[in-house]
Amino acid sequence: MGAYSETNEIPIIVRGEGTHVWDANGNRYFDGISGLFTNQLGHGRREIAEVAAKQMTELGYFPLWTYAHPKAIELAEKIAQLAPGDLNRVFFTTGGGDAVESAWKLARQYHRLRGDTDRYKVISRDIAYHGTTMGALTITSLDSYREPFEPLVPGAIKIPNTNFYHATEWNSDYESFGLWSARQIEEAILREGPDTIAAVFLEPVQNAGGCFTPPPGYWKEVRDICDRYGVVLVSDEVICAFGRLGTWFGGQKYDYVPDIICCAKGLTAGYAPLGAMIVSDRLAEPFLQGDTSFIHGFTWAGHPVSCAVALKSIEIFETEHILENVLANQDYFQKSLESLYDLPIVGDVRGTGYFWGIELVKDQASRESFEGDEAERLLRGYVSPEMFRRGLICRSDDRGDPVVQLAPPLISTRNDIDFMVGTLREVFDGALSHI
């Protein structure tokens, strides 16, 4: 339960409006993590609620198995319009983990339909999180999440992530580090055998571990490697899609076109459950022959109400220029966070758009990290509850080195950024004395 135990009351959040939420005791908090990287447009949008209510009176539910309904058709067309390249086929799911699960299954069936029956393995990065269903958990690279459920699905291959801060042997050569990181994928493919690799799963900016951004040239090299060996490139954008980075999709931020995009969260701005797997025309082609189909699906996938909500959310993105707001403020956000470097506990600031991580260290010069009980006392014992006490909800991530994450609603202003950074300063300034 994180910072909450038998002696600490679990917060009960009862209401939200704009960038703030209130608990059952009437206390007000700034939602610095957008619920869970989800509430892109803030809370309490009456126009979204009205669209949902209207859809319920017209068609509350009907499945997409052998049927269709207008909102799913309209939303699929809109998503295909926004997606890069030839990603024109949309398969709806109920959320992000389901989208990841769907992508691995589709990649495996795609190869089988083309006669590559031995391609079943999947490559993902160290510390990366991709979901908790059995397939998605296999792709996830966090041992503490995986061990209670092993043995998992066979075929998971792990490679290094793009954590440049602790790659000190590269000095300041960020580009060479990026090329080395990308080529770890090629080495894994060759080591395992190219005819056994189905897909590579990567986030545009890796969340777990604290917002690892891609070095220059990384994504071009990854794309070239996947093309060279006929491997499906899956961009897990459950967090990064729909404005979090200031673009509709992460590939547009870093100028690459994957074969599959997995998305959810921001698709409906958190107002209804929905996810999607967006597939290139090339990958979809074998499934359109004769009576072949993708034997997979979910009862609630493409729910009419969720689709109506997603369409309204996208409309608000466009009419209120939400992407432009993120792009206009991202440099200010970065510089504001970097002002915290004068605090000895702040080791690294990394991220982009409205998606940032601040790594905490024992010593800036050596980059020595907090570990074990010490990290627990720092994050759960002091930083998280103290932030909350001061009216800021953010995320303390210990799935690598200790990191505090900020991912506010995309409507947030520079005044909101000032509040978040000011609160971080106050809390970090007193953190070392509470370990």
Beta strands, then each sheet from edge to edge (+ up, - down):
strand 1: 13-17
strand 2: 20-23
strand 3: 28-31
strand 4: 87-93
strand 5: 121-125
strand 6: 156-159
strand 7: 197-202
strand 8: 232-236
strand 9: 260-263
strand 10: 275-280
strand 11: 346-352
strand 12: 355-363
strand 13: 368-369
strand 14: 392-393
strand 15: 395-397
strand 16: 403-406
sheet 1: 1+ 2- 3+ 14+
sheet 2: 4+ 10- 9+ 8+ 7+ 5+ 6+
sheet 3: 11+ 12- 13+
sheet 4: 11+ 12- 16+ 15-
end
